[in-house]
Structure formats: C-alpha cells, structure tokens
Amino acid sequence: MTPPAATSAGPAVARIGGRDQLARSSVYLMSATVSTAGLGFLFWVAAARLYSPSQVGTATSLTNAVSLIAYFSLCGLNSTLVRFPAAPERRDAQINRALLLVFGVGCLLGTGYLLGLPLYAARLLPVRADPVQAVLIVLFCALSAVNLLTDAVFIGARLAQYNTLVDGVIQGLTKLGLPFLLTGLGAFGLVAATGGGYAVAVLASLWFLRRRIGLRPRVLGGGATGLREQLGFSAGSYLSSLLNLVPLLVLPLIVLQRLGTAAAAYYFVAFQIANLANAVSFAVCESMFAEVSADESRLVPVLRRSARLLAVLQLPAAVVLAAGSGLLLRLFGGAYPARAQGLLVVLAVGTVAVALNTLTSFALKLVRRMAPLVWSNVVYAVVTTGLAAAWADRGLVWFGYAWGLGNLASGLVAALALLRTRLPAVHPSPPVPPAPERNPQR
C-alpha cells in the first residue's frame, strides 16, 4: 500500500541538474523508502518474535489506520507545496500554514476514527476505552501527517537526501529500538513504538529545514502564498488521494473482520514487504513531479525518461521479490511463510501494475487533468474493494489479485486520458527566481 519545497529552485536549477537530477532524486527517494521499509521489516520481524500473532494483528490494524489517516490529513497540500511554491519572501508562511492545517486535520480525523470504531472495527474498542492510549493515537495521526508534509517540502526543494536521513535512518532506528522496551504494553507497545518514530522524525525534519533553508516559524506574511489561489488543484489532488487510500484502509478491515487478527498480521507483513518493490515507482514519479514543477518546458523529456527508468528497474524488482518471497517470510518465523507467501508473490507481480498507475497518475497531475485523475481513482477504489469483498472467503491470496487488477484498471484509464492530452501544448509557468541561501546557523 502505498502513494507522494523549501526554496523554489526554478528552471535554472533544473537545467543545471539536467538528466542527472531526476536519477539523483530518484535514488535518494528509493533509498529513503528502501531503508524505511528495511528497518520497518526488521521492526515487524522483532514484533513477530516478541508478540503473539493476535497482538501483531491488532497493532497492524491500528498502525495502518494511523498511517492512512495521515495521508487523509494532507488535504492535497503536499502536491501543492511542490507544484506551486510561493515566492521566497512568502515561502515560510506557506509552509507553516500548511503544517498547522495538516496537524489540525490529523487530530480531527484521528478523533473521528476512534469515535467510529464500533461501526467498522469493534475489536479495537479497548484502545478507545483507555484515555491515554486514545490521546496518543490522535497525536500519532497528526505527527505522521506533519512528517509526510515535511517530506514533500524536501522533495520540492530538491533536498531528497534529507528524506533518506530522516525517514530512512532516524525514524527507522527509533522505531526499531522501542518494541523491546514496550512489551509490557501488549499490542499498544508496537503502536507506541511507531508513534515515537513519527515524533522524532518531525523534530528532526523541522531542525533540518531550519538549518538548511532557514525556515522560520512565520505564519503571517504579505501577499499570496498559493494555498488559497491553488485551492482547485489542492482539492482535486486531495479527492484523488482520498479515493486512492480507500482500498488501503478497507482491505485490512475486510481481512480483520472476515479472516481474523492472525490473517491481518499475515496480510500486513506481505504488503509491507511488497512496498520494497513499489519504492521504485514512487521514487521515480515523485522525482519526475518535482523536476517538471521546477520547469514545465521539460515535461515531455522528463516523462519519457521516467517511463524508461521504470521499465528498466521495476520488472527486475518484481522478479527478485517474487523469487525471494519464501526466504524473506522465513525471517518472521511461525506460520508466516506458509500463510503469506502466495499473497506476497501475487503482490510482487502486481507492482508492475502499481508502476503503471503511479506514472500515469503523476503525469495527469502535472498537466492538471484533475477530472480524469479523480475518475481513474474511482475505478481503482471500486475495482479493488469490490473484488476484495467478493473474494475474501477464498483466502488471502485473492486480496493480492484484487489489488493488482484495481491498479491495472486505474492505470489504463489514466493512460487513455493522458494519450488524449496534447503534452507539448503545456506552457511553462513564469520562472521563479532562485531564493537566496538562508542559513543563519552557519
């Protein structure tokens, strides 16, 4: 399960970076995702050894919900900050307003999730009954959302290496060490470990933004910040994101309710491993989005180069993951190899469909074809959840088929819309002058 600038670099920087900038940013983002997923993999290996399958299943349901609520809380602002950065003198206000808004929405949605547990996850009600755990869940939702938004700021600023450092190293190592200290909390110990990683990542991101680009806690500022002016783009991006997240939220709940907590653990582990391969498409497409946003005149060549990179990298990644699925699952011990390998193989093959869907969706967003983007995600949500619900009683592997077919259908719809778009007709925006280096800490 998956989908993603401090100073505006402008077309000049895009030309300086040239073709290498796309590959460089992609490598950093892949490194961030792979290191995050790798440490997350070790985290769940430790969890499988320290906690029972039932506890792991309960924890994965909660951590998955926190992660998805964070994406729901972004309100499309992650795309807006990259696509339409404010002028340098208003950039602080733009970023800080977005951070405050996302934090507040995260708290509201986290509270709403807990209040609605009787409707869709009655087995998780003990968490809501404990005031401390309930408050922490809400806080974790908000912090995770803020962390995602700071990731977008780094990407737009062409500083993707900080995503690797913050998410791939600092957050991952923090989260990895906490389960050993929190075993007495049961399933919530794993949730608290994940939330602790979010808290540390947010603090580190804000510190690096201050050091690297001089971000100050400024909310007010004269002139437009682009948040209100690009409300339509944000709304379209947000709606498509909401639809994109529906299967990620609904499928684990179907597994939990129809197949039980142990099956939820097997499903979650297989899906997390599959994201190692999905890191390729997400990294390449996020880098493509940042590069074209900096200079729209490079849309066609960057899009073609991104497609070639995906063709070269994604197929081998899928093959390696499918071939090594049994070995990877043996690290978890217990029944994980027997119960989750078939699902993981299907998900590995499905990463090719995910790559198609990701590339075409980012391309539609770049050319501002928001209506086709929304409709492609409607297809994705309906096909994936509908097939999963219809096939749930057949076993876990059928959730993998539903996932792959949903992505394939959505990718084809988006590709058709893209083919009907005259890509060279996209006109570049007026260049934004590069912001002066601001680093008061040096």
N, C-alpha and C positions, 0 to 999 in steps of 0.2 A: 504494500500500500504506500501509496506514496502520496506530487505534487505532487517550482517555485516557481542614493548614492551621495555619499557624503559630499564630496565636491564634484561638480559636473565636469567631466573630462573633455567633452566636446569632440568635434570631428578631428581636430588636430591630433589629439592623443590617439584616436582610432587609427589615423594614418601612420603614426609613429609605431604603434604596436603591430599594425599590419596583420598579416595572416597569423603571425605567431601569437598575438594577443588572445585570439579565440582558443587556440590549443592550450596556451598557458593558463587561462582562466578555467578551462575545462579540466585540466589536470589538477588544479588546486581544489576545484569543487568535487571532482571524483575522489581526491584524497580525503577531503572532509567527510564525504558520505561513506567511503570505504572504511576510514578509521573510526568514524562514529558507529557504523554497522559492525565493524570488527570488535570494538570494545563492547558494544551492545550485545554481540554474540557471546562474548566471554561472560558478560553480566548474566545472561539467561542460562548459560552453562552452569555458572555458580548457583543461580537460583534453583535450577533443576536438581542440584546436588544438596542444597541446604533446605529446600522447602518441598512440600508434597505437591503432586500434580494438581490437586484441588486448590491449594493455595496459589500456585503459579497461575492456574486458570483464572481465579478471582482477580489476582493482581494484573494480569494481562488485559482483562476486560476494563479495569479502571485506568491503567496507563494508556491503553489505546483510546479510551474516551477523552482523557486529558489532552492527548496529542491532537486528536481530531477537533476538539473544542478550540484549541489554539489556532488551528487553521481557519475555523469558522470565525474567529475573532479578528482576523486580519482586515476584513471589510474591503478587500481589494487594494489596500494601501501599499502592500509590498510591491505590487506591479507598478502602481502609480509613482512611487519614490524612484524606481529605476527608469521608467519610461518618460516621466516628466519632472525631472529635478528642478527645484526652484533656483533662481539666481543666487550667486554666492552669498549676498548680503541677507537673503531670506532663507537660506538653507537650514540654519539652526532652528528657526521657528517651524519650518515644515517638518523636520524630523521629530522634534519634541512634541508637537501637536499630535502627530501620528502615533508616537509611542504612548502618550497619555490616553488617546482614544482607544487604542488596541488593549491597553491594560484594563480600562474600564469595561469594555465589551467582554473581555475574558472573564472578569469577575461576574458579570451578569449572566453569561452563558453557563459558567460553572455552577452558579446557584440554581439556574433553571434545570440543569442536568440532574442535580441532586433531588430537586423537588419532584421531578418526573420519574424517578426510579421505579415507583410502583407500577407504572404503565409498561415499562419495557425491560426492566432488569431487577425484578423483586429480590433476586438472590443477593443483590448488593446493598440491600437496605441497612444491614448492620453498620456500614460505613456512615450513613447519614445519621444514624442514631447517636453516634459519638460526636459531640460538638467540635472537639479538637481535630479529629480526622476530617470532618466536613469542611471546616475553615481552611485546613491545609489543602484539600482537594481544590477548592476555589482559587486559592493563591497559586497553586501549581499551574492551573489553567491559564491564569493571567501571565505568569512568568514565562511559560512556554511560548505564549503568543508574542510577547515582547522579544524573546530570543529569536523567533522567526523573522520579526521585522528588522532587527539589527543585522541579521544575515543578509537581508535584501539591501540594506544600506551599504554593506561591504561590497556586495556584488556590483551595485551601480557605481560605486567609487573605484572599481577595478582593483579592489583590495581583497580578492577572494582568498588569499593566503591566510587572512585572519579567521575566515570560516573554518579552515583546517585546524588552526591553532585553538580556537575557542570551542568549537563543537567536537572536532575530532580528537582533541587531546585533553583540554581542561575539563570539559563536561564529562567526557567518557571515563576518564580516570577517577573523577569524583564519584560518579555513579557506580563504578565498578567496585570501589572500596567499601561503600556503605552497607551492602546487604549482609556482610559478615558481622557488622555491629548492630544490626536491627532485627536479628532473627526472632527476638522476643516479641516483636510486634505482629508476628504472623504474616499474612498476605500484605497487610498495610506497610510492613517493613520494606517490601520491594517498591511500593508506590512512593514511600518517603525517600528512598534512595534515588529514584528517578527525579522527583521534585527537587531534591537537593542539588542534582546536576544542573537543572534549569536555573536555579538561583545563582549558582556560581558562574554559570555561563553568561547570565545577564550582567552581573557585576563586571566580569572580565570584558565583555563587549563594550560597555559604557566607558570603561577605563581606556581601552584601546582607541575608541572613537575620539575620546578627549586628547589622547596623546598623538594620534596620527593626523587627525584633521582639525583638531581644536574645537570639537563640538562643545557648546556651552548650554547650560540649562535655560535657554531662551524660548519662550512660547509666543510672546507678542513681538510684532515686527511690522513695519510699514510695507504696504504693497501686497500683491497676491503671492501666496505660497504654492499655488497649483492644486491644492487639495480640493477646494471648492470648485475651481474652474474645470477640473477634470473629473467632476463627480460622475458624469455619464460613463466614462471609461472605467472608473473605480467600481461603479455599480455593475456594469457588465462583467468585469473581471471577477467581482465578488460572487455574482449569481452563478457564473460558470464554475467557480471554485466550490460553492455550496453543492452543486449537483455532482461535481467530481468526487466530493467527500462522502456522498450518501452511501455508496457501496462499502467504503472503508469503515463506516460506522455500523451499517446494517448487517453486513456479513458476519462479523464476530458475534453480534447479538443472536443471529439465527443459529450459529453454531452452538452458542451457550445454551439457548433455550431448547433447541431440538436434539442436540447431541451431548450436552453436559459440560461440566467445567474441565474435565480432563481433555476432552476433544478440543475445547477452546485453547488449552495450552499447546496441543499439537499444531493446531491451525496457526496460532500466533508465531510459534517458533519457525515454522516453514515459511511464513510470509516474511518474517524479518530476514531470514537468510536470502530469500529471493530478491530483497531490496539491494543486496550487494551487486547483483547484475543490473538492476534498474538504475543504479547510480550513474551508469554510463550515459543513458539518455537524458536524465535530469541535468547532469552537469553540462553536457554539450549544449542543451537547449537553453539553459539559464545563461550560459556564456553568450550564446547567439543573441539572446534578448538584450543583454547589456551592450553588446557591440553595436547592434543595429540602432538601439536607442541613442547611442552616442553620435551616430552618423547614419541617417536613414538612406543616404545615397548608396550605401554598401549593402542594402537589403538582399539583392539577388545573389551576389557572390558569397556573402556570408551564409545565406540559406543553403546554397549548393554545397559549400564546404562542410557545413554541419551535417547535411544528409550523408555525405561521403564518410565523415568520421563515424557516424552511427553505423553505417553499413560495414565498416572495417572492424569496429570494436564490439558492437552489440551481439552479433552472431557467435563469435568465439566465446564471449562471456556466458551466453546461454548454454552453449555446449559444455563448457567446463563445469558450470553449476549443475547441470543435469547429471553429468558423469560422476561428479563428486558428492552427490546428494547423500548417499548412504554413509560415506565417511564423515561428512560434516555432522550428520544427525547422531552418529555413534558417540560423539563428544558429549552429548546430553545424557547418555545412558538410558536405562529403563526401557520403556516401550516406544520411545521417540523414533528410532529407526523403522520399526515395524509399522507404526501408525501414521507417520508423517512423510515417508519417503515418496509414495505415489503422488501426494499433493505437491511436494516440492519439485518433482520432475515436471509436472504439468505447469506449475508456476514458472519454472525456468524457461520452458518453451514459450510461455505467454509473454516473456519480457520483450520478445520481438514485436508483438502487438502493442505493448506499452510504449516502445520506442516510436512506432508509427503515430500513435495517438499523441504522444508528447510533442513530437516535432511539428505536426500539423496544427496542434492547438496553440503552441507558442507563435507559429507563423501567422495564424489568424489574428492573434492579439497584436502582433507587430503592425499588421496592415489595418488594424482597427475594425475588423469584421466581427463585431461583438455578437450580433444576432446569430450567425452561423456557429460561432463558438458555443453559445448557450445551447443551441439545438443539438450540437454534437454531444454535449454533455448530458442532455436529456436522454438521448439514445443510450449513452453509456450507463447512466443510472438505471434506466428501465430494463435494459437487457441483462445487466449484471445481477441486479437484485431479484428480478423476476425469475431468471434461470436458477439462481441460488436457492430461492424459496421452493421452486418446483422440484429441484433435485436433491434437497437437503437429506432426505431419508435414504438416499443411495450411498451416502458416505462422504468423507472429507474431500476425496479427490475430485468430486463433482463441483465443489466450490472453486477449484482451480480452473476447470473448464468454463464455468460461468464468468470468472474474472477475465480470462483470455479472450473469450468471444465478445464480452462487453467492450473491452479496449479495441478490439479489431473493428467492430461495428462503428464505434465512435471515430476512430482514426480514418475510416473510409469516408464517412460523412464529412469530416473536416477536410480531407484531401480533395473531395469533389468541390467543396466551396472554394478552396484555395485555387484549384485549377480554373475556376470561373473568375478569378481576380486577376486583373492586369498588374502584376507585380512591379514592372518598371515604371508604372504610372504613379507610384507613391512618391510624393515630393518631399525632399528633406526639409526639416524644420530649420528656422534660422539658427545659426550656430550660437552656442552659449559660450562666452569667453571662459577659459580655464580660470578657476578660482586660485588666488594666491595661496601659497603654502602657509598654513597656520599651525604652528607647533610651539605653543608657549612653554611647553615642558622642557624643550631642549635648551 
